[in-house]
Amino acid sequence: MRALTLLLLAGCSSPHWSAPVALSDRVPLSLARAGKQTFSVGGALGSGGDALFLRFDGSWHSIASNSTVTLWWVFGLSETDVWAVGEQGTVAHFDGNQLALSSTPTTLTLYGVWGAAANDVWAVGGKPGSSSVALHFDGAQWTVQPPLVAGPTGAFFKVWGSAANDVFICGEGGLVLHFDGSSWTSQPTGLPQSTTLFTIAGRARDDVYAVGGLGLAAAVHYDGHSWSALSDPALATAGGLTGVSVDSDGSVLIVGAGGIKLRGKPGALSDDTLQPPNDDLHAALLSGGEGFVAGGSYLAPAPAARHGVIGHYGDTISSTVH
């Protein structure tokens, strides 16, 4: 039966959803494209097992980490300059051959990373419900940044930018911060302070999305001037959202709990939630019309046994991890 299923999938001429990677002990939490390769990171979330670092170049490869920390996010400047961040203030760098892990001047969990250049990389995180932290790498060392805005903030969850002078951070309290190259300012999103924004991503200064919500979808769009609620029928019944990716043509892939997968142009999103995978999804990647999603049992408290999945939209690809 399995052989027949694979044969049928191989014969599909149109793009389709499949679950090409299944993991029995760790959860992939992030996805990134660098050059012609795709990267995914994650871990066991306190349930035992090493950090997860996968590279896809037509086949999936597991890169040794020699660490039990969970990596929460990944970003690549190139195939030989890839950054991942995670628990205990950990930063990992992949040079195309091996993964090197090091600590930073914080022990707080780092949930997001993005860089404009090899000497201009940001990492953000904190303790949910309590505090935030932002780090910057200048090519030589990581330094903790002074508070980015006045007053208390919850955790920062993601950072993304279109350029060194156009960087965004999202987090708890419906927060979005913007860096213009010299200072950070808070941008009103219109969301209540009870809303958490988990991921922010875009394709240009005037086309940026942030998504989140706990149990109820929250999605906002920035047009270069202001943030506004994203309007689409598929969002009306969606639960909490966790990840968003924007393709070069303006299409988006939005994911969330229960296998939520919303794909296409805002205003006419295709609801692919019933297509595999149906696990709780944490991250999305959309590039050149090809989509990846990642998630699994990351919502279960430790030391629950973990399982993870990477789903794929497009032609059939390999499901074997080497």
LUMLO-900577 format. One line per field, with one value per residue (C-alpha): residue in one letter; x, y, z; residue number from 1. Coordinates in pm, whole numbers. Example, Ala and Ser with C-alpha at 12.3 -4.5 7.8 and 13.67 -1.06 7.14 Angstrom:
res a,s
u 1230,1367
v -450,-106
w 780,714
n 1,2
end
This chain:
res m,r,a,l,t,l,l,l,l,a,g,c,s,s,p,h,w,s,a,p,v,a,l,s,d,r,v,p,l,s,l,a,r,a,g,k,q,t,f,s,v,g,g,a,l,g,s,g,g,d,a,l,f,l,r,f,d,g,s,w,h,s,i,a,s,n,s,t,v,t,l,w,w,v,f,g,l,s,e,t,d,v,w,a,v,g,e,q,g,t,v,a,h,f,d,g,n,q,l,a,l,s,s,t,p,t,t,l,t,l,y,g,v,w,g,a,a,a,n,d,v,w,a,v,g,g,k,p,g,s,s,s,v,a,l,h,f,d,g,a,q,w,t,v,q,p,p,l,v,a,g,p,t,g,a,f,f,k,v,w,g,s,a,a,n,d,v,f,i,c,g,e,g,g,l,v,l,h,f,d,g,s,s,w,t,s,q,p,t,g,l,p,q,s,t,t,l,f,t,i,a,g,r,a,r,d,d,v,y,a,v,g,g,l,g,l,a,a,a,v,h,y,d,g,h,s,w,s,a,l,s,d,p,a,l,a,t,a,g,g,l,t,g,v,s,v,d,s,d,g,s,v,l,i,v,g,a,g,g,i,k,l,r,g,k,p,g,a,l,s,d,d,t,l,q,p,p,n,d,d,l,h,a,a,l,l,s,g,g,e,g,f,v,a,g,g,s,y,l,a,p,a,p,a,a,r,h,g,v,i,g,h,y,g,d,t,i,s,s,t,v,h
u 0,283,454,127,78,427,371,48,210,497,244,81,148,-3,130,-4,47,238,424,774,946,818,1022,951,1154,1189,981,1093,1001,1143,1218,1440,1564,1926,2049,1909,1889,1618,1695,1483,1564,1395,1445,1295,1165,1292,1194,1544,1726,1961,1894,1748,1923,1819,1937,1750,1927,1708,1763,1731,2049,2073,2360,2511,2461,2617,2369,2032,1903,1598,1659,1360,1444,1674,1782,2034,2231,2374,2420,2743,2622,2320,2218,1991,1892,1723,1712,1959,2067,2216,2329,2433,2617,2638,2924,2812,2992,2932,2726,2901,2703,2796,2628,2557,2543,2195,2044,1695,1546,1602,1299,1394,1692,1743,2035,2104,2470,2738,2821,2462,2250,1968,1836,1536,1365,1285,1067,698,486,789,1074,1235,1586,1743,2096,2306,2604,2861,3065,3282,3058,2700,2595,2278,2098,1960,1580,1437,1137,1041,839,794,748,675,887,998,923,1046,1258,1255,1374,1396,1724,1960,1746,1410,1384,1071,1020,692,592,353,101,28,372,549,874,1054,1421,1512,1887,1930,1645,1355,994,668,411,40,-122,-478,-463,-554,-272,-402,-287,47,213,432,582,655,774,747,898,949,923,560,448,491,268,245,33,-60,-348,-421,-727,-845,-659,-483,-327,-218,-52,185,173,473,264,37,-81,-432,-624,-590,-927,-996,-1289,-1051,-940,-1293,-1302,-928,-777,-448,-183,187,376,372,592,567,670,823,489,304,147,150,149,0,-3,-129,-268,-456,-285,-404,-260,-383,-217,-240,-310,-475,-843,-860,-668,-705,-781,-569,-617,-768,-469,-171,-4,-270,-39,-5,213,467,643,596,820,694,946,891,548,697,580,712,545,689,544,426,365,536,236,261,436,768,853,586,712,767,679,740,660,770,501,557,352,466,600,680,1014,1226,1104,1430,1664,2028
v 0,243,171,237,567,685,584,778,1087,1063,1072,1394,1668,1950,2091,1914,1889,1599,1526,1431,1423,1262,1273,1058,1243,1612,1897,2121,2479,2697,2704,2924,2938,3033,3013,2691,2513,2491,2469,2360,2367,2256,2013,1800,2090,1949,1589,1458,1445,1668,1994,1951,2103,1982,2088,2012,2027,1777,1532,1591,1587,1594,1810,1708,1964,1796,1987,1920,2278,2339,2577,2803,2991,2988,3245,3221,3495,3229,2852,2894,3162,3032,3138,2956,3063,2893,2806,2934,3223,2979,3088,2835,2909,2680,2741,2494,2201,2197,2357,2551,2643,2920,3111,3482,3746,3623,3302,3393,3193,3346,3298,3486,3582,3788,3966,4227,4126,3909,4193,4301,4026,4061,3802,3850,3662,3680,3518,3512,3724,3876,4025,4076,4075,4192,4109,4239,4078,4308,4038,3980,3948,3947,4231,4286,4600,4862,4854,4923,5120,5280,5077,4704,4460,4092,3858,3944,3651,3732,3980,4046,4322,4430,4618,4731,5044,4868,4605,4488,4299,4146,3998,3997,4275,4312,4469,4575,4772,4930,5020,5287,5239,5466,5415,5184,5305,5133,5107,5080,4768,4819,4490,4459,4409,4059,3960,3794,3826,3521,3586,3884,3858,4037,4095,4474,4787,4828,4465,4314,4074,3982,3695,3547,3508,3242,3046,3326,3437,3771,3893,4244,4400,4697,4900,5119,5373,5194,4855,4729,4407,4155,4083,3741,3499,3216,3409,3441,3084,3025,2953,3088,3162,3106,3149,3353,3367,3599,3502,3738,3774,3881,3542,3434,3108,3138,2846,2770,2518,2214,2213,2558,2631,2941,2996,3254,3623,3798,3844,3515,3273,2901,2712,2397,2301,1961,1866,1693,1756,1818,1865,2191,2399,2655,2790,2841,2899,3005,3062,3046,2893,2603,2575,2411,2395,2268,2167,1879,1829,2150,2254,1949,2010,1837,1555,1441,1230,1444,1399,1641,1689,1894,1930,2030,2197,2137,1836,1521,1538,1301,1196,1036,1210,1111
w 0,89,-242,-425,-241,-331,-693,-710,-558,-802,-1082,-961,-1215,-1009,-680,-373,3,154,477,359,698,1019,1341,1647,1910,1818,1675,1387,1481,1205,832,617,260,191,-166,-312,23,288,661,956,1328,1648,1932,2206,2417,2744,2674,2602,2272,2078,1904,1555,1252,907,560,238,-98,-279,6,381,590,970,1099,1435,1711,2019,2233,2396,2367,2151,1862,1798,1479,1179,921,641,469,238,228,425,669,858,1210,1457,1809,2102,2467,2729,2509,2261,1915,1650,1326,1023,780,516,678,1052,1324,1600,1913,2153,2434,2438,2715,2814,2947,2824,2539,2196,1972,1657,1440,1124,965,698,661,819,1059,1124,1282,1535,1781,2011,2292,2659,2922,2820,3049,3213,3010,2672,2531,2204,2093,1806,1630,1470,1303,1609,1915,2040,2273,2473,2358,2596,2636,2291,2419,2747,2995,3052,2767,2741,2534,2183,1952,1603,1411,1036,810,448,506,781,831,813,1089,1272,1600,1719,2051,2343,2398,2025,2004,1685,1703,1407,1363,1109,1136,1436,1684,1770,1786,1872,1593,1680,1537,1656,1843,2212,2461,2525,2174,2115,1777,1717,1373,1151,790,459,116,116,329,230,246,593,790,1158,1288,1623,1862,2123,2012,1782,1470,1467,1143,1050,745,710,388,464,655,903,1027,956,1019,739,581,435,475,570,879,1017,1148,1196,1535,1666,1404,1456,1129,809,500,200,-153,-407,-590,-273,-200,164,356,706,952,1301,1545,1419,1081,971,626,444,108,-172,-213,84,19,-169,53,-9,312,291,656,577,365,534,768,1032,1332,1524,1293,1409,1099,727,426,82,-197,-571,-514,-317,43,359,701,1030,1365,1579,1951,2063,2274,2501,2835,2904,2946,2700,2412,2104,1743,1460,1095,796,532,172,-101,-459,-642,-446,-266,-60,285,399,643,602
n 1,2,3,4,5,6,7,8,9,10,11,12,13,14,15,16,17,18,19,20,21,22,23,24,25,26,27,28,29,30,31,32,33,34,35,36,37,38,39,40,41,42,43,44,45,46,47,48,49,50,51,52,53,54,55,56,57,58,59,60,61,62,63,64,65,66,67,68,69,70,71,72,73,74,75,76,77,78,79,80,81,82,83,84,85,86,87,88,89,90,91,92,93,94,95,96,97,98,99,100,101,102,103,104,105,106,107,108,109,110,111,112,113,114,115,116,117,118,119,120,121,122,123,124,125,126,127,128,129,130,131,132,133,134,135,136,137,138,139,140,141,142,143,144,145,146,147,148,149,150,151,152,153,154,155,156,157,158,159,160,161,162,163,164,165,166,167,168,169,170,171,172,173,174,175,176,177,178,179,180,181,182,183,184,185,186,187,188,189,190,191,192,193,194,195,196,197,198,199,200,201,202,203,204,205,206,207,208,209,210,211,212,213,214,215,216,217,218,219,220,221,222,223,224,225,226,227,228,229,230,231,232,233,234,235,236,237,238,239,240,241,242,243,244,245,246,247,248,249,250,251,252,253,254,255,256,257,258,259,260,261,262,263,264,265,266,267,268,269,270,271,272,273,274,275,276,277,278,279,280,281,282,283,284,285,286,287,288,289,290,291,292,293,294,295,296,297,298,299,300,301,302,303,304,305,306,307,308,309,310,311,312,313,314,315,316,317,318,319,320,321,322
end
